[in-house]
Amino acid sequence: MPKIVDNYVLERKIGSGQFGDVFKGYNKVNNQDIAIKVVKRELLKGKFNELLENEIRVLRTCNNENIIKLYDIKKTANNFYLMLEYCNEGDLMQYQKEKKYLTEDEAIEFLIQILNAFKTLVKNKIMHRDFKLANILKHNGNIKIADFGFAKLLGNDNLTSTMLGSPLNMAPEVLDGQDYNNKADIWSIGTVFYELLFGRPPYTAGNMIDLIKNIRNKPLEIPKKINKISDVTEDIIRKMLVVDPRKRIEWDQLFSHKINNFLEDKIKNDLEATLKDEGLLSMNMSRFYIKNNKVIQHPSEIEKKQEINNYAINVAKAGKNQNNYQGAIIKRQTERVEEVQPAVQNNQAQEESKQTEEDEMQTKESVREAQIRIKKRNANRILHERNIYVFLASVAEDAMNNTTLKSSELVGFLLVKKLLQLVEFLAGKMRKKENVFKLELWDMFVDTKDFNDIFMYIEKEHEVFRLYFNSMLDKIQNSPKIINSAIDPQVKAAISSNINQNIDAVLKSMLQDYCHELVQQILTSIKDSKDPEPYRPLMIHADRILDCLRLDQVFQFEDLKNKQQFNFKLYYDEDDKMDIDQLMNKIQTKLFSAIKN
């Protein structure tokens, strides 16, 4: 049997730290997943006891969506048990290694959440002192700052001198052994943000002495060849990574910097441009929707997207009467101001439940965990199909924006028709609760909130793409130029409102011809060009057109060898990070394979 402490069940060991082991567990009363840090009493002497007390005090003091929560504390004769919020996606060090480096938008999204957490820490005069990628956890796409074992509650002088933390993330004043204040955390945040953007720390060395020398003597490098960041992003990095703490950006300036509104301003600007753009408003709004809703990886992301979704639908329905936009479209997490309820303590030692086969129970997945994992996989499987049809929408958009090729609008229209077929199929099966993908625990899954949230989301999305398709159909049917360019009778027959029409053969033929023209256009353009980089978007478009020809092979939900699920965010990032020659070779290889088959 698994170990039980009061209402808490320890399912299996998931990690270890300086104080003890960390277990995945749950609360028997409300079935909530938790992480349980087990601290042996025999270790709690001197400094270790002080550090644990500091961590508990910090977690009790701070109530913030982006700081890990302490739910409860239990004591037994041998151990302390800290019942903490469980994060299901590991830490940012693992995440950054998988992706090498993040897109600017994703890195900024994480930075905004980090700064939201530090608003609470700064207000409560708390220094983290060990802020690094490994201490930033992810849960359903959201950031949770953790591991406050080295945290310091500052006194009236706001200064401390203990050298704690990880050297590559330590502020220079800490490395130098000087007195320092919480502006040292600003430096650490800057190093973390830099690592997310460029895949490496801003300063490195083989030892501490050389590291300090490099920080003090070498100018900060911004490697834009790796990641072409904006001026706003470069500005905040340079202001955080200032060697002299007196000249380093202040906390209030950091919290009010333009970076905090960067993503929302970007969406607002897109929306304003969309509303001003000539042409059918419903089509333009659908394009706006596609751009801002490309990938959903977790059911929890649906709520974040919902305001944009609802707005796009309402504007598309309103037509030309809706000609302005007011108000925020991103619900940003804010610091909580309510009082934190103190964690419950059991001051009398409790008897720990006796257990057998302890080592086996610490590593084996429980039945409950298996059910949670299966339901999560089911949600991901449906979202995977959703991400495929939105991929087709994004490729269709790129095709219609490539006005240099005659067939581009017809290719875009056929892709949208195909994606609408996929949406209608998926929405119809979910409406009937049919287990079309042969998923486990299906009857249990269809009764969950995740299933309902995904279904409602796809239903609304179906409406968006139906409006998009109708707008495109009207445009094409009322354009003699486009109609006359469709010489093939099968292509002309496909230009209809019949969604159930099988267009696979004609779509494949159109995509192959279009891709040949596209590659020739790219090769001609870059032949005499000194800098082929401006043609990257066209190359990426060609690469994705070729993937449209092999949807089933390219977008397999799960790799059968390692059981790893397909990651659409990594897919979209790959071409941006690839060297331009590698990208061209990749396209030509795929094109040769397409011709061969």
Residue, then its C-alpha position, 0 to 999 in steps of 0.5 A: m500500500p502507498k504511504i498515507v499521512d492524514n488525508y494525503v497519499l504519497e503515490r511515488k517519488i518524483g525528485s529529491g532535494q537538499f532537505g529530502d525527497v519529493f513525492k507525487g501525491y493527492n488529497k483524499v478529501n478533494n482528490q487534488d494532485i499535490a507535490i509532497k516534500v518530505v523533510k527528515r527531522e534529523l536534518l533540521k539543525g542550525k542553518f537547515n532549520e532556518l532555511l526550511e522555516n524561511e521557505i515555509r514563511v515565504l510560501r505562507t506570505c505569498n498568494n500569487e497565481n505564479i508562485i507555487k502554493l503551500y496547502d498544508i504542513k504535517k509533522t510526524a515523529n520522523n518527518f515534516y511533510l510540506m503539501l505543495e501545488y503540483c506542476n505537471e510539465g516539469d521546469l523551464m530548464q528541461y523545456q528550454k533544452e527541448k526547444k533550444y531557445l524560445t520565440e520572442d513572444e513565448a519568452i515574453e509571456f513567461l517573463i510577464q508571469i515571472l514579473n507578476a510573481f515578483k510583484t508579490l515578493v518585492k511587496n513583501k520584501i522577499m528575495h528569492r536568491d536562487f532564481k534560475l530556470a530549474n526553479i521555474l515550474k510549468h503547469n498547463g502552460n503557466i509559470k510557477i516560481a518554486d524552491f524558496g529554500f534560499a529565500k530571504l526576508l529582508g530587514n529594514d536595511n534591505l541588505t544581506s551578504t550571504m553568497l547563495g544561488s547558482p553562479l551563472n545566474m548570480a548578480p555580480e555584487v553577490l559573486d563579489g561577496q558584497d552586501y546586496n539587496n533585492k536588485a540582485d534578483i533583477w539580474s537573475i531574472g535578466t539571465v533567465f530571460y536571456e537564456l530563454l531567448f538565446g539558449r545560453p547564459p549571458y556570461t560563462a566561464g570555467n571558474m568563478i574568478d573568470l566569470i566575474k572578470n567576464i561580467r565586469n569586462k566584456p560588453l553584453e552580447i545580443p546574438k540576433k543571429i540566433n533570435k531576432i528580438s525587438d527593440v523593446t526586448e533588447d531594452i529590457i535585457r540591457k536594463m536588467l543586466v547592468v553590472d552596477p546595481r545602483k544603475r540597474i533598473e528599479w523594480d517599479q520601472l521594471f513592472s511598468h516597462k513596455i515589455n509588460n504590454f508587448l503581447e497585448d499591444k501586438i494583438k491590438n495592432d493586428l486587430e486595428a489593422t484588420l478592421k481598417d483593411e479593405g475587403l470582407l470584414s468577416m474574412n479579415m476577422s477570421r484571418f485575425y483569429i487564425k493568426n492568434n489561435k494557431v496552437i492549443q496544447h492544453p484544455s486550460e489554454i482554452e480559457k485564455k483564448q476565449e476572449i479573442n475567439n468570442y470577439a472574432i465571432n461577434v465582429a464577423k457576425a456584426g459585419k461592417n457595423q463593427n468598425n472599432y475596438q475598445g478594451a483589453i482582449i487578454k485577461r492578464q493574471t494579476e497579483r492577488v491581494e486577499e490574505v493567505q490562509p495559514a497552512v494547517q499544522n499538526n503540532q503533535a506527532q502523528e503515527e505514519s502509516k506502515q507500508t510494505e514494498e516501499d521502494e516499489m510503491q515509490t516508483k510505480e504509477s498508481v491506478r489513479e495516476a494512470q486514469i489522469r494520464i489517460k484522460k489528459r492523453n485523450a484531451n491532447r488527442i482531440l486537440h491534436e486534430r484541432n491543431i491540424y485543421v488550424f494548420l491548414a487554415s494558416v497555410a491557406e492564409d499564406a497562399m492567399n497572401n502570395t499574390t505573385l502566383k495565379s493559383s494561390e487563391l484557389v489553393g487557399f480556398l481548397l485548403v479552407k474547404k478541406l479544413l472545414q470538412l475536418v472541423e465538421f467531422l470532429a465537431g459532429k463526432m464529439r456532439k454524438k460522443e463517438n469514440v472515433f479515435k478508439l481512446e481509453l476510458w472514453d465513457m469516463f472522459v466524456d463526462t469531464k470538464d476538459f471534454n466539455d471545454i474542448f467540445m464547446y471551443i470546437e463548436k465556436e471555432h466551427e462557426v468561425f471557419r464556416l463564415y471564413f469559407n462562405s466569405m472566400l466562396d463569395k469572393i471567388q464566385n464573384s471574381p471572373k479572373i479567379i474562375n477563368s484561371a481554373i481550367d481543370p473541370q475538377v477544380k471548377a467543380a470544387i468551387s462550390s458550397n458542397i462541404n461533403q464533396n470529396i476534394d482530396a484528389v483535386l487538392k493534391s494535384m493543385l498543391q503539387d503544381y503550386c509547390h513546383e511554381l513556388v519552389q521555382q519562384i524561390l530559386t529564381s529570387i535567391k539566385d542573384s540575391k546576396d541575402p536570401e534571409p528575406y525569402r525565408p517566409l516563402m520557403i517556410h510556406a513551401d515547406r508547409i505546402l509540402d506537409c499538406l500533401r502528407l498530413d497523416q505522415v507528418f502529423q502523427f499524434e504519437d511517435l510509436k518508438n518513444k511514445q512522445q506526442f507531436n508538439f505543434k509549437l516545436y513544429y512551427d518554431e523549427d523552420d524559423k530556427m533552421d539555417i537558410d541553406q538547411l531549410m532550402n535542402k529540406i524543401q528540395t528533399k521533400l519535393f523530390s519525395a513528393i514527385k517520387n510518390 
